[in-house]
Amino acid sequence: MTIGDLVNIPMPITLQPTTDFERAAVLLADADEGHERILATVSAPEHTAYLLTTADGMVTGALLMAWEADVGEIIYIAVDAAQRGHGYGRAALESLDAEAMRRGVSVLRVGTGNSSLSNIAFYQKCGYRMESVRRDFFTYITPPLYEDGIALRDMIVFRRDLPPAG
Ligand SMILES: CC(C)(COP(=O)(O)OP(=O)(O)OC[C@H]1O[C@@H](n2cnc3c(N)ncnc32)[C@H](O)[C@@H]1OP(=O)(O)O)[C@@H](O)C(=O)NCCC(=O)NCCS
């Protein structure tokens, strides 16, 4: 238990870059289907993996980013299942804002499935807005996956515009 738990305020989250891809892939298990697929994505040279670390050193999840000159794309984010709902995901995205601005990146994007209602809620509550729909993005998955009785077919792309640095 942390002080933050006692007063119901989560600690800030530090984005700790990591090359321990196996550890990051395990932490990201709920963000996609299949360990090998996640590990390959985490290990890809165009991606940057982070451990989500509290001020007292607890690793509470992981984040995978693709950084380009002016855009950062969230590939995966996951908070440890036992720690969800305590504000760590929001705190991680707040730290991501700061990291993006440090890099001079002004736009953050993330795609999630049309059936992932919890993620659709999460990103909007954290300041992301719908930008576009990539219809049939997930229809290569056969038979289709279902969440809350909804077939996973389309990707909803969310965007967050950051204030200019300065
Ligand atoms: C998505 C995820 C990272 C959110 O992390 P979290 O620490 O539980 O989120 P937080 O506690 O910081 O919640 C932030 C906000 O989102 C909201 N939220 C989170 N999950 C929600 C849900 N299932 N339904 C509705 N709102 C939700 C919270 O209520 C909170 O809003 P509030 O502050 O206005 O109350 C976490 O649920 C997770 O790891 N999921 C599995 C992996 C995954 O699907 N990742 C995303 C795709 S890559």
PDBQT file of the ligand as one rigid body, heavy atoms in Angstrom, charges set to zero:
ROOT
HETATM    1  C1  LIG A 201      -6.777   0.753 -19.920  1.00  0.00    +0.000 C 
HETATM    2  C2  LIG A 201      -5.972   0.737 -18.634  1.00  0.00    +0.000 C 
HETATM    3  C3  LIG A 201      -4.505   1.016 -18.963  1.00  0.00    +0.000 C 
HETATM    4  C4  LIG A 201      -6.478   1.858 -17.711  1.00  0.00    +0.000 C 
HETATM    5  O1  LIG A 201      -5.615   1.942 -16.571  1.00  0.00    +0.000 OA
HETATM    6  P1  LIG A 201      -6.224   2.258 -15.118  1.00  0.00    +0.000 P 
HETATM    7  O2  LIG A 201      -5.065   2.521 -14.196  1.00  0.00    +0.000 OA
HETATM    8  O3  LIG A 201      -7.182   1.216 -14.709  1.00  0.00    +0.000 OA
HETATM    9  O4  LIG A 201      -7.012   3.615 -15.395  1.00  0.00    +0.000 OA
HETATM   10  P2  LIG A 201      -7.273   4.809 -14.367  1.00  0.00    +0.000 P 
HETATM   11  O5  LIG A 201      -7.628   4.223 -13.041  1.00  0.00    +0.000 OA
HETATM   12  O6  LIG A 201      -6.123   5.760 -14.389  1.00  0.00    +0.000 OA
HETATM   13  O7  LIG A 201      -8.553   5.473 -15.019  1.00  0.00    +0.000 OA
HETATM   14  C5  LIG A 201      -8.478   6.721 -15.710  1.00  0.00    +0.000 C 
HETATM   15  C6  LIG A 201      -9.874   7.121 -16.087  1.00  0.00    +0.000 C 
HETATM   16  O8  LIG A 201     -10.412   6.161 -16.999  1.00  0.00    +0.000 OA
HETATM   17  C7  LIG A 201     -11.615   5.636 -16.468  1.00  0.00    +0.000 C 
HETATM   18  N1  LIG A 201     -11.721   4.213 -16.783  1.00  0.00    +0.000 N 
HETATM   19  C8  LIG A 201     -10.751   3.279 -16.694  1.00  0.00    +0.000 A 
HETATM   20  N2  LIG A 201     -11.265   2.074 -17.016  1.00  0.00    +0.000 NA
HETATM   21  C9  LIG A 201     -12.590   2.290 -17.300  1.00  0.00    +0.000 A 
HETATM   22  C10 LIG A 201     -13.663   1.435 -17.674  1.00  0.00    +0.000 A 
HETATM   23  N3  LIG A 201     -13.494   0.123 -17.807  1.00  0.00    +0.000 N 
HETATM   24  N4  LIG A 201     -14.888   1.983 -17.891  1.00  0.00    +0.000 NA
HETATM   25  C11 LIG A 201     -15.092   3.310 -17.735  1.00  0.00    +0.000 A 
HETATM   26  N5  LIG A 201     -14.101   4.177 -17.346  1.00  0.00    +0.000 NA
HETATM   27  C12 LIG A 201     -12.879   3.651 -17.146  1.00  0.00    +0.000 A 
HETATM   28  C13 LIG A 201     -11.533   5.818 -14.974  1.00  0.00    +0.000 C 
HETATM   29  O9  LIG A 201     -12.818   5.864 -14.379  1.00  0.00    +0.000 OA
HETATM   30  C14 LIG A 201     -10.803   7.145 -14.880  1.00  0.00    +0.000 C 
HETATM   31  O10 LIG A 201     -11.683   8.217 -15.070  1.00  0.00    +0.000 OA
HETATM   32  P3  LIG A 201     -12.033   9.230 -13.869  1.00  0.00    +0.000 P 
HETATM   33  O11 LIG A 201     -10.698   9.681 -13.311  1.00  0.00    +0.000 OA
HETATM   34  O12 LIG A 201     -12.805  10.312 -14.537  1.00  0.00    +0.000 OA
HETATM   35  O13 LIG A 201     -12.802   8.413 -12.903  1.00  0.00    +0.000 OA
HETATM   36  C15 LIG A 201      -6.128  -0.599 -17.878  1.00  0.00    +0.000 C 
HETATM   37  O14 LIG A 201      -7.489  -0.856 -17.689  1.00  0.00    +0.000 OA
HETATM   38  C16 LIG A 201      -5.490  -1.792 -18.571  1.00  0.00    +0.000 C 
HETATM   39  O15 LIG A 201      -4.320  -2.072 -18.373  1.00  0.00    +0.000 OA
HETATM   40  N6  LIG A 201      -6.290  -2.534 -19.391  1.00  0.00    +0.000 N 
HETATM   41  C17 LIG A 201      -5.786  -3.766 -20.050  1.00  0.00    +0.000 C 
HETATM   42  C18 LIG A 201      -4.856  -3.441 -21.203  1.00  0.00    +0.000 C 
HETATM   43  C19 LIG A 201      -5.525  -2.630 -22.284  1.00  0.00    +0.000 C 
HETATM   44  O16 LIG A 201      -6.623  -2.942 -22.720  1.00  0.00    +0.000 OA
HETATM   45  N7  LIG A 201      -4.834  -1.550 -22.724  1.00  0.00    +0.000 N 
HETATM   46  C20 LIG A 201      -5.337  -0.634 -23.719  1.00  0.00    +0.000 C 
HETATM   47  C21 LIG A 201      -5.157  -1.111 -25.102  1.00  0.00    +0.000 C 
HETATM   48  S1  LIG A 201      -3.461  -1.195 -25.609  1.00  0.00    +0.000 SA
ENDROOT
TORSDOF 0
